[in-house]
Amino acid sequence: MKKTTLMAILFLFAHAISAQEGTTYLGFNLGFTEPTEYYRANGLSDNLSKFVMNGVKVGFIYETNIIKGFGVSMSLNYAFAAHAGKYEAATGMTAYTTREDRTFHYLELPVDWQYKFLIAKHTYLAVYTGPTLQVGLSYAQRNRSKLGETIITDDRVNLYKVDEDHDDIIDRNRLNVTWGVGLGLQYKRFFIRGGYDFGIMPMYRDRFFNYSANDGWNRKGRLDQWQIKLGIYLWELQ
């Protein structure tokens, strides 16, 4: 499954490069992203839990027009996302405060097929769809508990090495594949693009978090993301 998906992404990337005709643009983009994990918190539950992070991404974009508004847009992005949670609990007369912080760093390669059409002078609307290959660089979590001003615990873990149910299977994959849909608006060389990426490859190795292969997309352990990017085409090639 993993090798087949990866080979398909690489084929689409190579095909997009070889099919180019007409005008080609190279540029820069910067944006906001909201990666969201969906996972089983309890092996006996039928519900998926959700964990939301917020972050930014930055990278280079390559776009080429193939024929009559149809083209390909690709980019290589670095993304950083984080979550900071604070929880309070009490046991009898004793109050505890717990913080859970996560930091997530990853690279991504979106390959989008798009159709762009003129809606006003120098202004274009684009619709796009396509896969994105993501590779996790690091995924860290820090848990701190305090009793008043006294620190009771301060634990740091690498989530790419966690085996939560102790079955000798590491829980998470570094590799993730999504399929995105979105819209873009361009004025001269400036653009804005936004959309949603659906995780199509389970981000968990462990079946405890994933449900079986027969369950629907909305019940699989996965990583989705919202995103919006601003950018500029710096170079135009003929």
HUCOR-V437704 format. One record per residue. N is the residue number from 1. RES is the residue in one small letter. SS is DSSP state (h for helix, s for strand, l for the rest). NEAR is the number of other C-alpha atoms within 8 Angstrom. Layout:
n:N res:RES ss:SS near:NEAR
n:N res:RES ss:SS near:NEAR
//
This chain:
n:1 res:m ss:l near:4
n:2 res:k ss:h near:6
n:3 res:k ss:h near:6
n:4 res:t ss:h near:7
n:5 res:t ss:h near:9
n:6 res:l ss:h near:9
n:7 res:m ss:h near:8
n:8 res:a ss:h near:8
n:9 res:i ss:h near:11
n:10 res:l ss:h near:8
n:11 res:f ss:h near:8
n:12 res:l ss:h near:9
n:13 res:f ss:h near:9
n:14 res:a ss:h near:8
n:15 res:h ss:h near:8
n:16 res:a ss:h near:9
n:17 res:i ss:h near:7
n:18 res:s ss:h near:6
n:19 res:a ss:l near:7
n:20 res:q ss:l near:9
n:21 res:e ss:l near:9
n:22 res:g ss:l near:9
n:23 res:t ss:l near:9
n:24 res:t ss:s near:12
n:25 res:y ss:s near:13
n:26 res:l ss:s near:12
n:27 res:g ss:s near:12
n:28 res:f ss:s near:12
n:29 res:n ss:s near:12
n:30 res:l ss:s near:11
n:31 res:g ss:s near:11
n:32 res:f ss:s near:11
n:33 res:t ss:s near:14
n:34 res:e ss:s near:12
n:35 res:p ss:s near:13
n:36 res:t ss:s near:11
n:37 res:e ss:s near:12
n:38 res:y ss:s near:13
n:39 res:y ss:s near:12
n:40 res:r ss:l near:15
n:41 res:a ss:l near:8
n:42 res:n ss:l near:5
n:43 res:g ss:l near:7
n:44 res:l ss:l near:4
n:45 res:s ss:l near:8
n:46 res:d ss:l near:5
n:47 res:n ss:l near:6
n:48 res:l ss:l near:11
n:49 res:s ss:s near:9
n:50 res:k ss:s near:8
n:51 res:f ss:s near:7
n:52 res:v ss:s near:9
n:53 res:m ss:l near:10
n:54 res:n ss:s near:11
n:55 res:g ss:s near:12
n:56 res:v ss:s near:11
n:57 res:k ss:s near:12
n:58 res:v ss:s near:11
n:59 res:g ss:s near:11
n:60 res:f ss:s near:11
n:61 res:i ss:s near:14
n:62 res:y ss:s near:11
n:63 res:e ss:s near:11
n:64 res:t ss:s near:13
n:65 res:n ss:s near:14
n:66 res:i ss:s near:12
n:67 res:i ss:s near:8
n:68 res:k ss:l near:5
n:69 res:g ss:l near:9
n:70 res:f ss:s near:11
n:71 res:g ss:s near:13
n:72 res:v ss:s near:13
n:73 res:s ss:s near:13
n:74 res:m ss:s near:11
n:75 res:s ss:s near:11
n:76 res:l ss:s near:11
n:77 res:n ss:s near:11
n:78 res:y ss:s near:11
n:79 res:a ss:s near:13
n:80 res:f ss:s near:11
n:81 res:a ss:s near:14
n:82 res:a ss:s near:11
n:83 res:h ss:s near:11
n:84 res:a ss:s near:8
n:85 res:g ss:s near:7
n:86 res:k ss:s near:8
n:87 res:y ss:s near:7
n:88 res:e ss:s near:8
n:89 res:a ss:s near:7
n:90 res:a ss:s near:8
n:91 res:t ss:s near:7
n:92 res:g ss:l near:4
n:93 res:m ss:l near:5
n:94 res:t ss:s near:7
n:95 res:a ss:s near:10
n:96 res:y ss:s near:12
n:97 res:t ss:s near:12
n:98 res:t ss:s near:11
n:99 res:r ss:s near:12
n:100 res:e ss:s near:12
n:101 res:d ss:s near:11
n:102 res:r ss:s near:11
n:103 res:t ss:s near:12
n:104 res:f ss:s near:12
n:105 res:h ss:s near:12
n:106 res:y ss:s near:12
n:107 res:l ss:s near:12
n:108 res:e ss:s near:12
n:109 res:l ss:s near:11
n:110 res:p ss:s near:12
n:111 res:v ss:s near:13
n:112 res:d ss:s near:11
n:113 res:w ss:s near:11
n:114 res:q ss:s near:12
n:115 res:y ss:s near:10
n:116 res:k ss:s near:11
n:117 res:f ss:s near:8
n:118 res:l ss:s near:9
n:119 res:i ss:s near:7
n:120 res:a ss:s near:6
n:121 res:k ss:l near:5
n:122 res:h ss:l near:8
n:123 res:t ss:s near:11
n:124 res:y ss:s near:12
n:125 res:l ss:s near:12
n:126 res:a ss:s near:12
n:127 res:v ss:s near:11
n:128 res:y ss:s near:12
n:129 res:t ss:s near:11
n:130 res:g ss:s near:11
n:131 res:p ss:s near:12
n:132 res:t ss:s near:13
n:133 res:l ss:s near:13
n:134 res:q ss:s near:13
n:135 res:v ss:s near:10
n:136 res:g ss:s near:11
n:137 res:l ss:s near:9
n:138 res:s ss:s near:10
n:139 res:y ss:s near:12
n:140 res:a ss:s near:11
n:141 res:q ss:s near:12
n:142 res:r ss:s near:12
n:143 res:n ss:s near:12
n:144 res:r ss:s near:12
n:145 res:s ss:s near:12
n:146 res:k ss:s near:12
n:147 res:l ss:s near:11
n:148 res:g ss:l near:7
n:149 res:e ss:l near:5
n:150 res:t ss:s near:6
n:151 res:i ss:s near:9
n:152 res:i ss:s near:8
n:153 res:t ss:s near:8
n:154 res:d ss:s near:9
n:155 res:d ss:s near:7
n:156 res:r ss:s near:8
n:157 res:v ss:s near:9
n:158 res:n ss:s near:10
n:159 res:l ss:h near:9
n:160 res:y ss:h near:11
n:161 res:k ss:h near:9
n:162 res:v ss:l near:10
n:163 res:d ss:l near:10
n:164 res:e ss:l near:5
n:165 res:d ss:l near:5
n:166 res:h ss:l near:6
n:167 res:d ss:l near:5
n:168 res:d ss:l near:5
n:169 res:i ss:l near:8
n:170 res:i ss:l near:10
n:171 res:d ss:l near:13
n:172 res:r ss:s near:12
n:173 res:n ss:l near:9
n:174 res:r ss:l near:10
n:175 res:l ss:s near:9
n:176 res:n ss:s near:13
n:177 res:v ss:s near:12
n:178 res:t ss:s near:14
n:179 res:w ss:s near:12
n:180 res:g ss:s near:12
n:181 res:v ss:s near:11
n:182 res:g ss:s near:11
n:183 res:l ss:s near:11
n:184 res:g ss:s near:12
n:185 res:l ss:s near:11
n:186 res:q ss:s near:13
n:187 res:y ss:s near:9
n:188 res:k ss:l near:6
n:189 res:r ss:l near:8
n:190 res:f ss:s near:10
n:191 res:f ss:s near:11
n:192 res:i ss:s near:11
n:193 res:r ss:s near:11
n:194 res:g ss:s near:11
n:195 res:g ss:s near:11
n:196 res:y ss:s near:11
n:197 res:d ss:s near:11
n:198 res:f ss:s near:10
n:199 res:g ss:s near:12
n:200 res:i ss:l near:9
n:201 res:m ss:l near:9
n:202 res:p ss:l near:12
n:203 res:m ss:l near:12
n:204 res:y ss:s near:12
n:205 res:r ss:l near:11
n:206 res:d ss:l near:10
n:207 res:r ss:h near:8
n:208 res:f ss:h near:8
n:209 res:f ss:h near:12
n:210 res:n ss:h near:15
n:211 res:y ss:l near:11
n:212 res:s ss:l near:7
n:213 res:a ss:l near:4
n:214 res:n ss:l near:4
n:215 res:d ss:l near:8
n:216 res:g ss:l near:6
n:217 res:w ss:h near:6
n:218 res:n ss:h near:4
n:219 res:r ss:h near:10
n:220 res:k ss:l near:13
n:221 res:g ss:l near:15
n:222 res:r ss:s near:14
n:223 res:l ss:s near:13
n:224 res:d ss:s near:13
n:225 res:q ss:s near:11
n:226 res:w ss:s near:11
n:227 res:q ss:s near:11
n:228 res:i ss:s near:11
n:229 res:k ss:s near:11
n:230 res:l ss:s near:11
n:231 res:g ss:s near:11
n:232 res:i ss:s near:10
n:233 res:y ss:s near:12
n:234 res:l ss:s near:9
n:235 res:w ss:s near:7
n:236 res:e ss:s near:9
n:237 res:l ss:s near:6
n:238 res:q ss:l near:5
//
